[in-house]
Amino acid sequence: MPTKKLIYLASLLIPVCLLTVVVASAQSVTPLCTPRIIANQVLTTAAQREAGGDIAQPPLTDQANGFAWPDAPLGVVKTDQGYMFFGSDGGLHSRQQWRGHLYGNNKYGSITRTLGTVDNPLGSAPPIDVTIRPNPDSNVNPYYQSYDYMGGGPVYKVPAGLPGAGNLLLVYHAEIPTVTTRSFYAVLALAASTDQGLSWTDLGEIIRINQGYRTDMDGFDIGDSPLVISPDHKYFYIFFPDWRANGTTHWGNTVTSVSVARAPIAAVLEAAFGAKPHALAFQKYYDGWHLEQGLGGYSRDLDPQTPYGGNLQVAYNAGLQRYQMLINAGVVVYYSESPDGMNWSALSLLYDFRNKQDQPSVYVTFVGMGDDPAILGKQFYVFYTRYPNTGAGWTGASVNRFTVSCP
């Protein structure tokens, strides 16, 4: 079983139920883009990843797995000098003293920052491989100690004119082990950085599935999704698979493929960067937005015809004036698009890795080519971690990139 438990579940194609009911406002969406991959390149080889781990700061403590990076979809921020990339090092980060300070949290996962370019995300500077610090107020996240994994990559840089301008807000993935099934129960939470990613403070959870934690439930990978701006620019949207409350502890027909929650942007940032930093409650969409809370409430399946679930990545394409989505079902990546984030086109296949000899599992993320990597155009990148299912583990993993065109 790989160090990164997310990789383990991501290698499975998880079927979701085909409901006979649909969202009341659903409409048939015809895609404007037929995505075409025009280049597929290796950006960071396995050897380069290992060399990066050798100079990581603070030093690695997991000698068995080494530098398990990037163990999450990458977050990307453009700077005057190049790009900052954020992704989890999925190895164990034991507590250690380094240069007079205490680092690590005795958990797997991290928020690792690298400085590079879109052609070289690892760069030449030492990766800053830090973990998420507990909130000064332990009541903000009473579950912090129960996680055995905390890591992520999707990051939002606060623009000028908003609370916390210039700071970073990140969605991380945390896992609570399910002892009987030897898997995990996953949640989405927020962390904040006021020093450009050199350190991160926990803000607490924003999304739990609609199934209470049990030690005997099937493992559930909620992924690690980015915050996306709503069409009216008032809300953060976040997309995720959910679990229908049917009382079972097994997948069966219990999993939604695409659910969404939201929270007001200004209020989220005020809470995150105020005097007492914390995460604001998100609300899931079910029969309207006012009914269900993000922490365990019901959610509507926005695409009940989707046959598979997986990690969800959504970005806005300014050229198309559409939202674009990748459903990363471990070894297969599907594409969909939406005019409003609520109604989605039928899936089309972007890439199937099952025909490769090593049948790699992947993590994917959209990266735009303009000033804001979160905004896409008629051509854009899809960065992906390529993790071979050959037994080589992280020693064989690389960072690759699709260049995609919307003709």
C-alpha positions as CSV (number, residue, x, y, z in Angstrom):
1,M,0.0,0.0,0.0
2,P,1.6,3.3,-1.0
3,T,2.5,5.9,1.6
4,K,-0.1,8.2,0.2
5,K,-3.4,6.7,1.0
6,L,-5.1,9.0,-1.5
7,I,-3.1,7.4,-4.3
8,Y,-4.3,4.0,-3.2
9,L,-8.0,4.9,-3.5
10,A,-7.4,7.1,-6.6
11,S,-6.2,4.0,-8.4
12,L,-9.8,2.6,-8.2
13,L,-12.6,3.5,-10.6
14,I,-15.4,4.1,-8.1
15,P,-18.9,3.6,-9.6
16,V,-21.6,5.9,-8.5
17,C,-25.3,5.3,-8.8
18,L,-27.3,6.3,-11.8
19,L,-30.3,8.2,-10.3
20,T,-33.6,8.6,-12.1
21,V,-34.1,12.0,-10.5
22,V,-32.2,15.1,-11.7
23,V,-31.7,18.6,-10.4
24,A,-34.9,20.5,-10.9
25,S,-33.1,23.3,-12.8
26,A,-30.9,20.9,-14.8
27,Q,-30.7,21.6,-18.5
28,S,-28.9,19.9,-21.4
29,V,-25.4,21.5,-21.7
30,T,-23.7,21.2,-25.1
31,P,-19.9,21.6,-24.6
32,L,-18.2,24.5,-26.5
33,C,-14.8,22.8,-26.2
34,T,-13.7,19.4,-27.5
35,P,-10.4,19.3,-25.6
36,R,-7.4,18.0,-27.6
37,I,-4.1,17.2,-26.1
38,I,-1.4,18.7,-28.3
39,A,1.6,17.9,-26.1
40,N,2.5,15.5,-23.3
41,Q,5.8,16.3,-21.5
42,V,7.7,15.1,-18.5
43,L,8.6,18.2,-16.4
44,T,10.2,16.6,-13.4
45,T,11.8,13.2,-13.6
46,A,11.9,10.7,-10.7
47,A,15.6,11.4,-10.3
48,Q,15.0,15.2,-10.1
49,R,12.2,14.7,-7.6
50,E,14.6,12.6,-5.4
51,A,17.3,15.3,-5.7
52,G,14.8,17.9,-4.6
53,G,14.0,15.9,-1.6
54,D,17.7,15.7,-0.7
55,I,17.8,19.5,-0.2
56,A,14.2,20.0,1.2
57,Q,13.9,22.3,4.2
58,P,13.4,21.1,6.9
59,P,15.1,17.8,6.1
60,L,12.9,14.8,5.3
61,T,12.2,12.4,8.2
62,D,10.6,9.6,6.2
63,Q,13.5,7.6,5.0
64,A,11.4,4.7,3.7
65,N,9.4,6.8,1.3
66,G,11.6,9.7,0.6
67,F,10.2,12.8,-1.1
68,A,6.5,11.7,-1.8
69,W,5.8,14.9,-3.8
70,P,3.4,16.1,-5.2
71,D,0.9,13.9,-3.4
72,A,-2.0,16.2,-4.3
73,P,-3.2,18.4,-7.2
74,L,-0.7,21.3,-7.4
75,G,-1.6,24.8,-6.5
76,V,0.0,27.5,-8.6
77,V,0.6,31.2,-8.0
78,K,2.3,33.5,-10.4
79,T,4.9,36.0,-9.0
80,D,7.1,38.7,-10.5
81,Q,10.0,36.2,-10.5
82,G,8.2,33.1,-11.8
83,Y,5.7,30.7,-10.1
84,M,5.1,29.3,-6.7
85,F,3.8,25.7,-6.7
86,F,2.2,24.1,-3.7
87,G,1.7,20.3,-3.2
88,S,1.7,17.7,-0.5
89,D,4.8,15.6,0.4
90,G,2.9,12.5,1.4
91,G,5.6,11.0,3.5
92,L,5.7,11.0,7.4
93,H,6.7,14.3,8.9
94,S,8.0,13.5,12.3
95,R,8.6,16.1,14.9
96,Q,12.2,17.5,14.7
97,Q,14.3,20.4,15.8
98,W,15.9,22.2,12.9
99,R,17.8,25.5,13.1
100,G,16.4,26.3,16.5
101,H,12.7,25.7,15.6
102,L,10.3,22.7,16.0
103,Y,8.9,21.3,12.8
104,G,6.6,18.4,11.8
105,N,3.4,17.1,13.3
106,N,3.9,13.3,13.3
107,K,1.4,13.0,10.5
108,Y,1.7,12.1,6.8
109,G,1.3,15.0,4.3
110,S,2.4,18.6,4.1
111,I,2.1,21.9,2.2
112,T,5.3,21.9,0.2
113,R,6.3,25.1,-1.7
114,T,8.6,25.1,-4.7
115,L,9.8,28.0,-6.8
116,G,10.0,27.3,-10.5
117,T,8.4,27.8,-13.9
118,V,5.6,26.1,-15.9
119,D,8.4,24.1,-17.5
120,N,10.2,23.3,-14.3
121,P,7.8,23.3,-11.3
122,L,10.4,21.9,-8.9
123,G,12.9,24.6,-9.6
124,S,16.4,24.7,-8.2
125,A,15.8,26.3,-4.7
126,P,15.2,23.9,-1.8
127,P,11.6,22.9,-1.4
128,I,10.0,24.3,1.7
129,D,8.4,21.1,3.1
130,V,6.3,22.3,6.1
131,T,3.3,20.9,7.9
132,I,0.1,22.6,8.9
133,R,0.3,24.1,12.4
134,P,-2.6,23.6,14.8
135,N,-4.8,26.7,15.3
136,P,-3.9,28.7,18.5
137,D,-7.6,28.1,19.5
138,S,-8.0,24.4,19.8
139,N,-11.8,24.8,19.5
140,V,-11.4,25.8,15.9
141,N,-10.6,22.3,14.9
142,P,-11.2,19.7,17.6
143,Y,-10.4,16.9,15.1
144,Y,-6.8,18.0,14.4
145,Q,-5.3,15.3,16.6
146,S,-7.4,12.5,15.0
147,Y,-6.0,13.0,11.5
148,D,-3.1,10.9,10.4
149,Y,-2.8,12.7,7.1
150,M,-2.9,16.5,6.4
151,G,-1.8,17.8,3.0
152,G,-2.9,19.7,0.0
153,G,-2.1,22.0,-2.9
154,P,-5.1,24.1,-4.3
155,V,-4.3,27.6,-3.3
156,Y,-6.0,31.0,-3.6
157,K,-4.0,34.2,-3.5
158,V,-6.2,37.0,-2.0
159,P,-6.4,39.9,-4.5
160,A,-6.0,43.6,-3.6
161,G,-9.0,45.2,-2.0
162,L,-10.2,42.1,-0.1
163,P,-9.5,41.1,3.5
164,G,-6.0,39.5,3.8
165,A,-4.9,40.9,0.4
166,G,-1.7,39.2,-0.7
167,N,-2.0,36.2,1.6
168,L,-2.7,32.6,0.7
169,L,-5.7,30.5,1.5
170,L,-5.4,26.8,0.8
171,V,-7.7,23.8,0.7
172,Y,-6.2,20.7,2.3
173,H,-7.3,17.1,2.5
174,A,-7.3,15.4,5.9
175,E,-7.8,11.7,6.8
176,I,-9.1,9.9,9.8
177,P,-8.2,6.2,9.7
178,T,-11.0,3.6,9.5
179,V,-9.4,0.9,11.7
180,T,-11.5,-2.1,10.6
181,T,-11.3,-1.5,6.9
182,R,-7.7,-0.2,7.1
183,S,-8.6,2.8,5.0
184,F,-9.7,6.4,5.8
185,Y,-12.5,8.9,6.2
186,A,-11.6,12.1,4.4
187,V,-12.6,15.7,4.9
188,L,-11.8,19.1,3.3
189,A,-10.4,22.0,5.4
190,L,-8.7,25.3,5.1
191,A,-5.3,26.6,6.0
192,A,-3.9,30.2,5.8
193,S,-0.4,31.6,5.2
194,T,0.7,35.2,5.7
195,D,4.3,34.6,4.7
196,Q,4.0,33.3,1.2
197,G,3.8,29.6,2.1
198,L,6.7,29.4,4.6
199,S,4.2,28.4,7.3
200,W,0.5,27.5,7.5
201,T,-2.1,27.7,10.2
202,D,-5.1,25.4,10.4
203,L,-8.5,27.1,10.0
204,G,-10.6,24.0,10.4
205,E,-12.9,21.8,8.3
206,I,-15.4,23.1,5.7
207,I,-16.7,19.8,4.1
208,R,-17.6,16.5,5.6
209,I,-19.6,13.8,3.7
210,N,-23.2,13.0,4.6
211,Q,-22.1,9.9,6.4
212,G,-20.8,10.0,10.0
213,Y,-17.4,8.5,10.7
214,R,-17.3,4.8,11.5
215,T,-14.4,2.5,11.9
216,D,-15.9,-0.1,9.6
217,M,-16.9,2.1,6.6
218,D,-15.4,1.8,3.2
219,G,-12.6,4.3,2.5
220,F,-13.8,7.5,1.0
221,D,-11.5,9.8,-1.0
222,I,-13.1,13.3,-1.1
223,G,-10.1,14.6,-3.1
224,D,-8.5,18.0,-2.8
225,S,-10.5,20.6,-4.8
226,P,-9.8,24.3,-5.4
227,L,-11.9,27.2,-4.4
228,V,-13.7,28.6,-7.5
229,I,-15.4,32.0,-7.9
230,S,-19.1,31.9,-8.5
231,P,-20.7,33.5,-11.6
232,D,-21.8,36.6,-9.6
233,H,-18.3,36.8,-8.0
234,K,-19.9,36.7,-4.5
235,Y,-19.1,33.2,-3.4
236,F,-16.5,30.6,-3.2
237,Y,-17.7,27.3,-4.8
238,I,-16.0,24.0,-4.0
239,F,-16.9,20.8,-5.8
240,F,-16.5,17.3,-4.3
241,P,-18.0,13.8,-4.3
242,D,-20.4,13.1,-1.4
243,W,-22.0,10.2,0.4
244,R,-25.7,9.7,0.5
245,A,-27.1,9.1,3.9
246,N,-28.6,5.6,3.5
247,G,-27.3,4.2,6.7
248,T,-24.7,1.8,5.0
249,T,-21.0,1.9,5.4
250,H,-20.3,0.7,1.9
251,W,-20.0,2.5,-1.5
252,G,-22.8,0.6,-3.3
253,N,-25.0,3.2,-4.8
254,T,-24.3,5.8,-2.0
255,V,-21.8,8.1,-3.7
256,T,-22.6,11.3,-5.6
257,S,-20.3,12.2,-8.5
258,V,-20.4,16.0,-8.4
259,S,-21.7,18.0,-5.4
260,V,-21.1,21.6,-4.6
261,A,-21.0,23.9,-1.5
262,R,-20.5,27.6,-1.2
263,A,-19.6,30.4,1.2
264,P,-19.4,34.2,0.8
265,I,-15.9,35.3,-0.3
266,A,-15.7,38.4,1.8
267,A,-16.9,36.6,4.9
268,V,-14.5,33.6,4.3
269,L,-11.5,36.0,4.0
270,E,-12.5,38.0,7.1
271,A,-12.7,34.8,9.1
272,A,-9.5,33.5,7.8
273,F,-7.4,36.6,8.3
274,G,-9.1,38.3,11.2
275,A,-8.1,38.5,14.8
276,K,-9.1,34.9,15.5
277,P,-8.5,33.0,12.3
278,H,-10.9,30.2,11.5
279,A,-12.9,28.7,8.6
280,L,-16.4,30.0,7.8
281,A,-19.1,27.4,7.5
282,F,-19.9,26.3,3.9
283,Q,-23.3,25.3,2.7
284,K,-24.0,22.4,0.4
285,Y,-26.5,22.7,-2.4
286,Y,-29.5,20.3,-2.1
287,D,-33.0,21.9,-2.5
288,G,-31.5,25.4,-2.6
289,W,-28.5,26.7,-0.7
290,H,-30.1,27.5,2.7
291,L,-30.9,23.9,3.9
292,E,-27.7,21.9,4.4
293,Q,-24.4,22.7,6.1
294,G,-21.1,21.7,4.6
295,L,-20.2,19.6,7.6
296,G,-22.3,16.5,7.0
297,G,-25.4,17.8,5.4
298,Y,-27.3,16.5,2.3
299,S,-26.1,17.5,-1.2
300,R,-27.6,17.1,-4.6
301,D,-25.7,15.2,-7.3
302,L,-25.3,17.8,-10.1
303,D,-24.5,15.1,-12.7
304,P,-26.5,11.9,-11.8
305,Q,-25.6,10.4,-15.2
306,T,-21.9,10.2,-14.5
307,P,-20.9,6.6,-14.2
308,Y,-17.7,7.1,-12.2
309,G,-16.5,9.3,-9.3
310,G,-13.1,10.7,-8.4
311,N,-11.1,13.7,-7.5
312,L,-12.7,16.9,-9.0
313,Q,-10.8,19.9,-10.4
314,V,-12.8,22.9,-11.7
315,A,-11.5,26.1,-13.2
316,Y,-13.1,29.0,-15.1
317,N,-12.2,29.5,-18.8
318,A,-12.4,33.2,-19.7
319,G,-12.1,32.4,-23.4
320,L,-15.1,30.1,-23.4
321,Q,-16.9,31.9,-20.5
322,R,-17.5,28.4,-19.1
323,Y,-16.4,26.4,-16.1
324,Q,-14.4,23.3,-17.0
325,M,-14.1,20.2,-14.9
326,L,-11.8,17.2,-14.8
327,I,-13.0,14.1,-13.0
328,N,-9.8,12.2,-12.1
329,A,-10.9,8.6,-11.5
330,G,-7.3,7.5,-10.7
331,V,-6.2,5.9,-14.0
332,V,-8.8,7.7,-16.2
333,V,-9.4,11.5,-16.6
334,Y,-12.8,12.7,-17.9
335,Y,-13.9,16.2,-19.0
336,S,-17.1,18.2,-18.6
337,E,-18.1,21.9,-18.7
338,S,-20.8,24.2,-17.4
339,P,-22.1,27.8,-18.0
340,D,-22.9,28.3,-14.4
341,G,-21.2,25.6,-12.2
342,M,-24.5,23.9,-11.6
343,N,-25.5,22.3,-14.9
344,W,-22.8,20.1,-16.6
345,S,-22.3,18.6,-20.0
346,A,-22.0,14.8,-20.5
347,L,-18.6,13.4,-19.8
348,S,-16.0,13.0,-22.5
349,L,-12.7,11.1,-22.2
350,L,-9.6,13.3,-21.8
351,Y,-7.1,10.6,-21.3
352,D,-7.1,6.9,-20.3
353,F,-3.9,5.7,-18.6
354,R,-5.1,2.1,-18.4
355,N,-3.5,1.3,-21.8
356,K,-0.1,2.2,-20.4
357,Q,2.1,-0.7,-19.3
358,D,2.5,0.7,-15.8
359,Q,-1.1,1.8,-15.5
360,P,-0.2,4.9,-13.5
361,S,-2.4,6.6,-11.0
362,V,-2.5,10.4,-11.5
363,Y,-3.4,13.7,-9.8
364,V,-4.4,16.4,-12.2
365,T,-4.8,20.2,-12.0
366,F,-5.7,23.0,-14.5
367,V,-3.1,25.7,-15.0
368,G,-3.8,28.8,-17.1
369,M,-1.2,30.4,-19.3
370,G,-2.0,34.0,-18.4
371,D,-1.3,36.2,-15.4
372,D,-3.7,34.2,-13.2
373,P,-3.0,30.5,-13.4
374,A,-6.6,29.8,-12.1
375,I,-8.1,31.3,-15.2
376,L,-7.9,29.3,-18.4
377,G,-8.0,30.3,-22.1
378,K,-8.4,28.5,-25.4
379,Q,-5.1,26.7,-24.7
380,F,-4.2,25.7,-21.1
381,Y,-2.1,23.2,-19.2
382,V,-3.1,20.1,-17.2
383,F,-0.3,19.3,-14.8
384,Y,-0.3,15.8,-13.3
385,T,1.6,13.6,-10.9
386,R,2.3,10.2,-12.6
387,Y,2.6,7.4,-10.0
388,P,3.4,4.0,-11.6
389,N,1.5,1.0,-10.3
390,T,4.5,-1.3,-10.7
391,G,5.7,-1.5,-7.1
392,A,8.3,1.2,-7.7
393,G,6.4,3.6,-5.5
394,W,7.5,7.2,-5.3
395,T,10.9,6.4,-6.6
396,G,9.3,6.0,-10.0
397,A,6.9,9.0,-9.9
398,S,7.2,12.1,-12.1
399,V,5.5,15.4,-12.7
400,N,4.1,15.7,-16.3
401,R,2.1,18.2,-18.3
402,F,-0.6,18.0,-21.0
403,T,-0.9,21.1,-23.2
404,V,-4.6,21.2,-24.1
405,S,-6.3,23.1,-26.9
406,C,-10.0,24.0,-27.3
407,P,-10.4,24.3,-31.1
